[in-house]
Amino acid sequence: MTNKELMLNANPVVAFLQKPASEFTKADIIKYVTENDIKMVNFMYPGGDGKLKTLNFVITNLDYLETILTCGERVDGSSLFSFIQAGSSDLYVLPRFSTAFVDPFAEIPTICMLCSYFDKDGNPLESSPEHTLWKACEAFRKVTGMEFHAMGELEYYVIQEDEKMFPAVDQRGYHESAPYAKANEFRQQCMQYIAQAGGQIKYGHSEVGNFCQNGLNYEQNEIEFLPVKAELAADQLTIAKWIIRNLGYQYGYDITFAPKITTGKAGSGLHIHMRMMKDGKNQMLDNGVLSKDARRMIAGMMELAPSITAFGNKNPMSYFRLVPHQEAPTNVCWGDRNRSVLVRVPLGWAADVDMSQKANPLEARSGYDTSSKQTVEMRSPDGSADVYQLIAGLCVACRHGFEMENALELAEKTYVNVNIHAAENADKLAQLACLPDSCEASADCLDKQRKVFEEHGVFSPAMIDGIIKQLRSFGDKTLRADIENKPEEIQKLVDKYFHCG
């Protein structure tokens, strides 16, 4: 980072220490705490439900601050994860200094840090979400020689009282401006707080979904991030969800990341974009077209797509979103700029044209390298996902594409350049595999393909067993068909899983 980049950094800890977060040390944290009148330290860590948990420390002397930063603390793992038994439940949580940020909601000056889990022997907990992602990224590096980067599109609904002023057009909220979009100011405040916590944000906007029901206004929004190392991407998404919910609570708004909150209206996804980097260069393009390595990466996702739903679609309402003739995918295929497919290759600035110069004739040709912007997007996941498991699963799938002998052939076979749900393309649709239609079906797919996720020691057998057990416990094999035309039953499920993920 240059001095200018450090000075403009939104994270006050980075700005104060004048160094990137990746270089934070224990001494840096102590310096920030002592010189900024910080009174409390929060340890935060994701539990088995995907939500952040918090442990508070009041700082009364330097020795105690040094102790908690060095030794961490004990927590009850059996209360955090279903796969840990009460008889051997003690875990350690150790703060990762690089994740430090100031709590924007605390009246008492507080600094927060994400933590890693360690077992009784002082080793990283094999089944912890963040360590599983770390192992996935390490295996990807060893097999491909490249770094795996990711970013998410975080969709959510803001629910507030309907003021009956400047009503938005139902299901036409995409990129709407105020006053027709009511939650823009709230979203902008969320973005500012997320940036202060270290989040690298691309942009924010209102989304398609908006409607009024029972005197309440439901407005869908999205905050999209920039691609970063996958481990950091998961941290940022997890913190962002925590911030959006907390700010919603302060505003008196209800917030949901649920995949479906009523019938006939847009559901919320958690699309994940990915790219591969080597020596600081994006490897997704080759002379302006999708590279062979990118197609291998896509082939791996095509092969493992059915079981990826086990990480990205974790409650029964997920499968009320993954239905035909909507923008959520149902079939295993990929394509360019095509929103009916599972994996989309977004528009990527690949044309050798300086559009900025065309829009601004006074500008000289910039010569800006736009290849860094190319990604591929997995469109099936939603807000019920465990973000760390999901990105780890995608990383495994992309690595698997490099280990498959027929990767390029599979990529060619599953490519489509049409709307596969249009009647004239029924023959093509019939040739494509379908995604699971329930949590139980998703568990079955993971059970069949679990070996790939356990290779290189990435997903522990205990974690895979726990995920399968959890998914099968919903007993929803025929649920979608059973209550498809029963809105009251659907609403009961909506209420039950409203605050998922």
KEVOTOR-307502 format. One record per atom (N, C-alpha, C): x, y, z. Coordinates in pm, whole numbers, plus 50000, padded with zeros to 5 digits. Example, Ala and Ser with C-alpha at 12.3 -4.5 7.8 and 13.67 -1.06 7.14 Angstrom:
2
513194943150780
512304955050780
513204967050780
512854977550708
513674989450714
512905000350787
***
This chain:
501
500834988050000
500005000050000
500875012550000
500455022549922
501125035349924
500625043450044
501375054150079
500945062750189
499555068550162
499285072050035
497985077749999
496865067650022
497125055049983
496115044550003
495865042250152
496925042950232
496765041250375
495965052650436
496245064850391
495555076450447
494065076150414
493695071150297
492295070850254
491575058350301
492295049050364
491665036750407
490575039550510
489405033350491
488265036150577
488415030150716
489215019550729
489415013150859
490285022050947
489755027351059
490525036651142
491775030351202
491785017051219
492985010451273
494105011051170
493765008451043
494755009450935
495265023650922
494335033250923
494725047350907
495635051951022
495345047551144
496145051651259
497545045251257
497595032351228
498875025251232
499705027351106
499045032251000
499735034750873
500435022150819
499695011150825
500184998750767
498974990250729
499094981850627
497954973450588
497594963650698
496334959850703
495844950850807
496604937650808
497024932950691
497744920250682
499054920350759
499544932250795
500824933450867
500634936851015
499394936951063
499164940151205
499844929851295
500454934751404
501054926151505
500354928451638
500704920051735
500164922051869
500534935751924
501764939851899
502214952951946
501374964151884
500964962351757
500124972351692
498764973351760
498184961851793
496874962051859
496974968951995
498024965752070
498214971952201
498394987052186
499154991152086
499365005452062
498045012352031
497235006251946
495955012551911
495045013552033
494985002852110
494125002652229
494545013552328
495845014252355
496325023552459
496285038152413
496465040752285
496525054552238
495195059852187
494165051152184
492845055552138
491765053352242
492185051752367
491245050852479
490225039652461
490685028352403
489815016752385
489605009952521
488355007552557
488025002052689
487684987152685
487274982152566
486864968152556
487424961752430
487594948452436
488004940452322
486954929552303
486514927652178
485574916952145
486274906452060
486164893852101
486554882652016
485284878151944
485364875951813
484194871851734
484574859751649
483634850351636
483934837951564
482634831751516
482634825851395
481404819951342
481094806651408
479824804651443
479384791851496
478834782951386
478294771651426
477764762151330
476554767151255
475894777651307
474744783351237
475144794351139
476464796851125
476944806851031
476974820951086
476414823151205
476374836551262
477584838951352
477984851751362
479104855351449
478704854551595
479574848851675
479424848751820
480434858751879
480154863652000
480974874252058
481324871352203
482584873652238
483094872752374
483684886452409
483194892652518
483614906252555
484674905952665
485664914752650
486684916652754
486754931452788
486674934652918
486924948352960
488404949552995
489044959852939
490494961252955
490784970653072
491384964853176
491684972753295
493174974853317
494024966853251
495474968853261
496174962353143
497394966253120
498154961453004
498454946553013
498704941553133
499024927453147
497864918753099
496644922753135
495484914853093
495294915652942
495484927352884
495394928752739
496404919652670
497644919852720
498694911152665
498294896452677
497694892852789
497314878852812
496274874052713
495204881752695
494124876952605
494584876952460
495434886552423
495914886752284
496874875252257
497594870952359
498584860252343
497964846352359
497114844852460
496594831652496
495204828952442
494474839252405
493084837252366
492244833352487
491194825652462
490334821552573
489664808352538
489094801852641
488364789252621
486904792152587
486304783652503
484864784452476
484294770352473
482984769352484
482284756452482
481944752752338
482744744052280
482534740252140
481234732952116
480724725552215
479484717952196
478274727152184
478384739452236
477304749252222
477414756952091
478534755352023
478764762551897
478594753451775
478964740651789
478944731451675
478264718351716
477374713551630
476604701351662
477484688951662
478634689251594
479464677351581
480444675751697
480454685151792
481364684251906
480584679352027
481114668952094
480444662852208
480724670652337
479744670952426
479884678452551
481044673252637
481354660352627
482424654652708
483814659352670
483964664752551
485284669752508
485084682752430
484404692052496
483904703652422
484804715852426
485774716352518
486574728452530
487384731252404
487294743552357
488104748352245
488764761352285
489864764652217
490484777752233
490054786752116
489884799552143
489734809452035
490874819452046
491594821151937
492744830251931
492484841251829
492674853851868
492374864851774
493374865551660
492854868851542
493704871651426
493824886851415
495004891951442
495204906451452
494854913751323
495014906851210
494764913251079
493304916751058
492414911451142
490984913951125
490464925151214
491344932151283
490924942051383
490134953551320
489024957151388
488244968851348
487534974551470
487154987151461
486454993751570
484974990851559
484354986651669
482924983751670
482144996751648
481414997951535
480715010551506
479455012451590
479035002151664
477775002751739
477975004551889
479185002251938
479415002152082
479535016352138
478785019152244
478945031952313
480285032452386
480695021152442
482015020152504
483015017452392
484105025452379
485065023252270
485595008852270
485365001952158
485614987452152
486314983852022
487294974952032
487924969551912
487554954851901
487254950451779
486824936651752
487874929551668
487984916451688
488844908151604
488174894651582
488284889451460
487834875851434
488854866051491
488374854251528
489224844351592
489294831451513
490364823851538
490494810151488
490314800651605
489794788651575
489584778351676
490804768951683
491154764851805
492224755151826
491734744351921
492264732151903
491844720951989
492714720052114
492494709652194
493184708252322
494694706852308
495144702352191
496574700652167
497214713052105
496424723652089
496964735952033
497054735951882
496344726751818
496314726351672
495014732551620
495054738351499
493814743651442
492724732951440
491514736551479
490404727151480
490084722951336
490234710051308
490094705251171
488724708151111
487684708351194
486334710251144
485844724651157
486704733851193
486244747651205
486044753651066
485064762351050
484764767850916
485954775150854
486594784250929
487664792350869
488894783850838
489194773550920
490364765150891
490094756250771
488854751850755
488514743950636
488754752150509
488364764750511
488614773350395
490094775250373
490844777250479
492304778750465
492904766250400
492474754350444
493004741850386
492634740750239
491414745150204
490984744550064
491864753349977
492184765250027
493014774449950
494444769449938
494954763250045
496304757650039
496374746349936
495364737649934
495354726749836
495264732249694
494474742849676
494344749049544
495704754349497
496444760749588
497764766049552
498724754849512
498704743949589
499644733049562
499344726349428
498064724549397
497694717449274
497844726349150
497464739149161
497404747849043
498544757849033
499214760749145
500224771249145
499634785149145
498324786149172
497644799149168
496914801749300
496574814349322
495764818249438
494294818549399
493444814349490
492004814349467
491414826849531
490794835149449
490154847349497
488634846049483
487914853149568
486454852549564
485874865749610
484604867549582
483824878749636
482364875049627
481554881549709
480134878149714
479234889849678
478044886249629
476954895849611
475964893249724
475934902049822
475134899949941
473774906549924
472744898249901
471374903249884
470594901650013
469724911250041
468934910750164
467704919550147
466694916950229
465494925350231
465504934250355
465134946950335
464914956550443
463394958050460
462914955950582
461474956050606
461154967150705
460284976450664
459924987850747
458454991150723
457925000250803
456525004250786
456315010750650
455185007550587
454845013250457
454295027450476
455045037350425
454625051250439
453625055550332
453395046950233
452445049650125
452795062550048
454075065250037
454545076849959
455505071849852
455385077649730
456245073949619
456415058649610
455335051349590
455445036749587
456275031949467
457125022249493
457905016249385
457015006549308
457365004149182
456634994449102
457014980449147
456014972249174
456234958749227
457204950849138
458254945349200
459264937049133
460014944849023
460124957949040
460854966248944
461804975749019
462424970349126
463254979049210
464714979749170
465094973149061
466514972149025
467154985849003
468154989249085
468915001649075
468025014049089
466895012649158
465995023949174
466615034549265
466275047149240
466755058249321
465665062749418
466085070249520
465115076449610
464315086849530
463065089449566
462345084549684
461605071349662
461695065649541
460985053049516
461665041449589
462985041949602
463705032449687
463845038749825
463385031749927
463305037650061
464515034650149
465325024650113
466405020150202
467785024150154
467865033650059
469175037350005
470095043150112
469555052050195
470395058250298
470875047750398
469995038550434
470375027750524
471495019350463
471355015850334
472385007850268
473725015150264
473695028050236
474935035750230
475635036050366
474845037050474
475435036750607
476035022950635
475345012450592
475904998850604
477244997950532
477285003050410
478515002350331
479665009550400
479365021150459
480405028650528
480945020850648
480055014850725
480495007050841
481274994550798
480814987950692
481524976150642
482924979950596
483054991150527
484374995850483
485264999050604
484695004950707
485465007950827
485934995250897
485214984350876
485604971450933
486544963650841
486974969750732
487944963450643
487364957650517
486054958350497
485444952750377
485804960450251
486154953150147
486484959150017
485244958649929
484524969749923
483214970049856
483354975049713
482644968249623
482584972349483
481504982849463
480284979649506
479174989249497
477974983949575
476954992349585
475684988449645
474544994049563
473374987549569
472204992449494
470944985449543
469804991149508
468544984249532
468404973149428
467694962449466
467544950849378
466094949849330
465824939349252
464534937749186
463374937649286
463524929949394
462394927149482
461914939149561
460664942449550
460014952049639
458514949649635
457884950149751
456444948249758
455954952749894
454664954749906
454034958350033
453104947050076
453104944350206
452294933250258
452014935850406
450744935550443
450344937250583
450894950050644
450854960950566
451294973850616
452794975850623
453554966350568
455004967150569
455554968350428
456654975550414
457354977050287
458574967950287
458644959150188
459764949850173
460604954750055
461874957950081
462734963049974
464034955149971
464324949549855
465534941449839
466714950349801
467864947749864
469084955249837
470244945649814
471314950849762
472524942749740
473764951049765
474724944949833
476074950549846
477034940449786
477784944749687
478714935749618
480144939749652
480984929549670
482354931649715
483334930449599
484564934149625
485644932549529
486334919049552
486864912849445
487554899949465
488854901649544
489004893249645
490194893149730
490514878449759
491594875849831
491884862049869
490654856049936
490384843449906
489124837249946
488894837650097
489974835750175
489814836050321
489304849650366
489854860250307
489444873750341
488014876450294
487654871050177
486294872950124
485254867550221
485514855750279
484564849850374
484464858250500
485604863050550
485594871750668
484734884150642
484924890350526
484214902750494
482714900550485
482284889650423
480854886850412
480234884250549
480954877150634
480434873950767
480284886550851
481284895150848
481204907750922
480104916650864
479974916650731
478964925150667
477554921350711
477264908550719
475924904250763
475684908750907
476694907750990
476584912251130
476304927251136
476994934951053
476814949451052
475424953251001
474974947050893
473664950450836
472554947550936
472634936351004
471614933051104
471634942851221
472834946151269
472934955351384
472434969351349
472764973951231
472304987351191
470794987151169
470274976151113
468834974851098
468134975651232
468714969251333
468134969651467
468094983951520
469174991651495
469205005551540
468155014051468
467935011451340
466955018951262
465515014451293
465365003051357
464024997551376
463534989851256
464454985551167
464104977551050
464354962851081
463584954051020
463914939851021
464704936850894
465664927850906
466544924450795
466514909250777
466434904650653
466534890350629
467384887650505
468234877450518
469014872250405
468394859350352
467184856150399
466544843550364
466364842150212
466464829850160
466374827850015
465004830849957
463954829450037
462604831949988
461764836750105
461044848050086
460234853050197
458754853950163
458384851250039
456984849850000
456954844249858
455804839449817
455694833849682
455514844949580
456014842449460
455804851849350
456674864149352
457594865149447
458494876649456
459944871849451
460834880849414
462244877349399
462824872449531
463524861249527
464254856349643
465654862149645
466344860449757
467694865949772
468734854949758
469724857549673
470824848349657
472084853449724
473104845249721
474444849249762
475384844349653
475364851449539
476204847449426
477674849449463
478494839749426
479934840549455
480704841349324
481514851849311
482394853349195
483784848349232
484474842549135
485794836749158
486754840449046
488034840749081
489094842148981
490354835349034
491304832948945
492594826948982
493694837048953
494624838549047
495684848549033
497054841749042
497984846848961
499364842048966
500294853748942
501214856049035
502154867249026
501414880449005
500284881949073
499524894249066
498694896048941
498634885948854
497894886948728
496714877348729
495584882148679
494394873848666
494594863648554
494274850948583
494494840148486
493214835648416
492164843748425
490874839548370
490764841648219
491604850348164
491544853348021
492854849747952
492744846447825
493894843947740
493634850947608
494344862147586
494124870447466
492664874547452
492064878347563
490714883747560
489594873647561
489914860547562
488874850247570
489124841747694
488094834747737
488204826647857
489304816147841
490224815647936
491384806847927
490994792247950
491884783147909
491644768847933
491584766048083
492434772948161
492404770948306
491064775348364
490504786148313
489194790648360
488124780348327
488234774148210
487244763948172
487414751248254
488664747948293
488864736548385
488194739448520
488364751648565
487754756048690
486234754548684
485644758748574
484194757648556
483784742948550
484574734648483
484244720348472
484174713848610
485074717748699
485044712448834
483754716048905
483284728248883
482004732348943
480844725048879
480914722248750
479854714548685
479774700448744
480944694448768
480994680748822
480424680148964
480744690049046
480384689449188
479204698449224
478564704349126
477454713649152
476374707849243
475944695249221
474864690049307
475224690149455
476484687149489
476854686649630
477224700349685
477534710049601
477824723549650
476584729549716
475404725049674
474184729949739
474164726349888
474884715949928
474934712150069
475614722850154
476454730950092
477134741850163
476434755250141
475784756850027
475244769849990
473744771350000
473024760250026
471554760650030
471114751750146
471104757150268
471124748950387
469804748150464
468714753250408
467424750750473
466344748750367
465184743250404
464174739750304
463734751250215
463734763750265
463284774950182
464244777650066
465484772750076
466434774449965
465884768449836
465134757649850
464704750249733
463354755149680
462774765049748
461644772449692
462144784049605
463404787349618
464034797249530
464574790749403
465114778649416
465724771849301
464654764649221
463834772449151
462744766949071
462854772448929
462304765348829
462414769648688
461754783048661
462224789448554
461624801548497
461814813948585
462774813348677
463184825248749
464684826548731
465284837348785
466714839348762
467584829948844
467024823448946
467784813449021
467924800848935
469104794648933
469334783248843
468714770248895
468464761248803
467964747948840
468744736848770
469504740148667
470214729948589
471714732648589
472484721848569
473934722648574
474464726248436
474754739148419
475274744148292
475914757648316
476624762748214
477254775848227
477184783148094
477404796148096
477354803947974
477824818047995
477914825547885
478374839447888
477184848847906
477284857648006
476284868348025
474864862848026
474674850948081
473404843848072
472894841148213
471764847148249
471264845748385
470324833748405
470234825048305
469464812848324
470364801048357
471674803448368
472624792548390
473094792248535
473764781348572
474284779748707
475564787948727
476474786848633
477734794448639
477754804048520
477834816748551
477794827248449
479174833548435
479554836148310
480764843848283
480314858148255
480484867148353
479964880748335
480734888448229
480084898848180
480734908148089
482054912448151
483144911948072
484464913148134
485404923648079
484924933948013
485794944547962
486904938747871
486554928447794
487564921747713
487804928747578
486874937247535
487054944147406
488174954447416
488964955647313
490084965147312
489574979047275
488744984447361
488124997447337
488215005547465
488625018047455
488655026847572
487315034047580
486365027947651
485025033547659
485005046847732
485905048547828
485985061147902
486325072647808
487225070047715
487585080447618
486415083747527
485645073447489
484465075947405
483425084147479
483265081447610
482295088947689
482785102847726
484135104347729
484755116947770
485825120747667
485435127047557
486355129447445
487605137347483
487585144747594
488765152547633
489855143747696
489505131247730
490475122347795
491365115547691
492645113747729
493565105947647
493295091047671
493695082647576
493525068247593
494295063747718
493625056247806
494215053247937
495175041347934
494905031447851
495735019447851
495545011047976
494435012948046
494185005748172
493974990948144
494634982448225
494504967948209
493224963248278
492204959948200
490914955948256
490804940848279
491844933148246
491754918548258
491554914048402
491974922448498
491844918748639
490374917548680
489464923248601
488054923648640
487284910948605
487884902048523
487134890248479
487004879848589
485774875348613
485484864848710
484514854948647
484214844248720
483054835748689
482194835448815
480894833748796
479934835648905
479084823048926
479084817849047
478204806749086
476924812649142
475764808849085
474514815949112
473534808149201
473874796049242
472914788349321
472894791949469
474004795949535
473964797849681
473044809049725
472674808649853
471844819049911
472294822050054
471554830850120
471964835750251
471894825550362
471374813550338
471394803050439
472774796450448
473654799450355
474954792850346
475824795750468
476654786050504
477824788950586
478884794050490
479214806850501
480044813450400
481394806550385
482004802450497
483314795950492
483224782250425
482224774250462
482034761350397
481764762950249
480924772650215
480554774750075
481774778249990
482544788150032
483694792149951
484754781149950
484874773750062
485784762350063
485324751749963
484014749049959
483484739249865
483704743449721
483524756149692
483764761249556
485254760249521
486104763149618
487544762149595
487934747749564
487364738249638
487604724049610
487144720549469
485954725049432
485424721949300
486314727549189
486764739849207
487634745949105
488974738749096
489514734549209
490754726649208
490524713249140
489364707049168
489034694049110
489054694648958
488664706148901
488704707548756
490084705448697
491124708548774
492504706448727
492944691948745
492194684348823
492524670348848
491704660948761
490764666448683
489914658448596
490534657048458
490584644948407
491144642748273
490244648448163
488934648648188
487984652748084
487424666648109
488164674948180
487614687948223
487174696448104
488004697848002
487654706547890
486484700947810
486404687647803
485264681547733
483964684047810
484024682847942
482834685348022
482414699948014
483394708848012
483074723147999
482354725847868
482814719647761
482164721647630
480754715747630
480584704247693
479294697247693
478234704847771
478634712047875
477664718747963
477504733647931
478144738347826
478024752547786
476704754747712
476014765447746
474804769247673
474854784147642
474304787947529
474274802147491
472864806747460
471884799847524
470464803247505
469784803247642
468584808747648
467764807647768
467234793347774
467754785547866
467414771347865
465984768747909
465304778747964
463924776848007
462914780647898
463414786047786
462504789047676
462024776147610
460774776047566
460164763847513
460954758047397
461514766647312
462224761547195
463534754547229
463974755647356
465234749447398
464994737347489
463824731647482
463464720347570
464394708447550
464824706047426
465714694647400
467054696547470
467584708747466
468854711547534
468684710147685
467584715147738
467324714347881
467284699847929
466704691047848
466544677047885
467884669947898
468924675247835
470244669047838
471054673047962
470564682948037
471334688348149
470904682248281
471884679848367
471584674948502
470864685848582
470064681848680
469324691248764
469994692448900
469844704148961
470264705949099
469304698549192
469734695249312
468814689049409
467624698149436
466484691849476
465274699649499
464874699949646
465774695449735
465494695549878
466794694149955
466734696850085
467914694850170
468304680150172
467324671350179
467624657050181
468334652650053
467834657349938
468474653849811
469894659549805
470064671349859
471394677549863
472344669249949
471844664350062
472664655750149
473074643050077
472154637150000
472484625149924
473594627849823
473524639449757
474554642949659
475914644749726
475924651249842
477184653149914
477754639649958
476884630750003
477344617550046
478014610049931
477474611349811
478044604449694
479374610649652
479524623749670
480724630549620
481674634949731
481444630449854
482214635349968
483714632849955
484104622149887
485514618649876
486334630249818
485764637149720
486504648149657
486724659449758
485724662149841
485854672949938
486794669350053
486954656250079
487834651850185
489274650150138
489504650050006
490874648849953
491714660649998
493014658150010
493984668250057
493674672650200
492804665150270
492484668350408
491694681150426
490964685550323
490274698450329
489074697750423
488024690850383
486854689150469
487074676850557
486954678550687
487104667050776
485884658050763
486054644850778
484894635950775
483834639850877
484254645050993
483284649251096
482424660651045
483034670150972
482254681350920
481274676450814
481724667950723
480824662650619
479674654850683
480004646350781
478954638950851
477944648450916
478444659150978
477564668651044
476644675850948
477184679650832
476374686550731
475284677250678
475654664850647
474684655150595
473574652650698
473974650850823
472984648350929
472034660050944
472584672150941
471744684050955
470764685250839
471224683250716
470354684550600
469244673950601
469584661650638
468574651050640
467544653050751
467934660350855
467014662350967
465794670550928
465854677950817
464714686050774
463564677450721
463884665350673
462824656450623
461974662750514
462624669450419
461884677550321
461914671850180
462104658850166
462294652950032
461154656549937
459914656749986
458774659949899
458084673049940
458724680750026
458074692450084
457654702649979
458514705449883
458204715749783
456934712249707
456814699749668
455604695449595
454394694949688
454624691149812
453504689449906
452784702549937
453544713649947
452904726249990
452994737149884
453294733349760
453484743149652
452314752749641
451114748049658
449904756449644
449214759049778
450004758949884
449484761550018
450224773250081
449794785550048
450534797450092
450674798550244
449694793750320
449804794650465
450924785750517
451064773850458
452144764750498
453504770450459
453564776550341
454814782750297
455204794050391
454204802050433
454494813250522
455024808450657
454534797050705
455064791550829
456554788250816
456924782850700
458344779850677
459164792550665
458614802550597
459284815450585
459594820950724
458604820750812
458794825950947
459844817851024
459844804851005
460754796151079
462214798651041
462474801150911
463854802550864
464184816950823
463424826450878
463564840350839
464964845850867
465534842050984
466834847451022
467924836851007
467994830950888
469004820650862
470354827050830
471384818950849
472724822750804
473424833750880
***
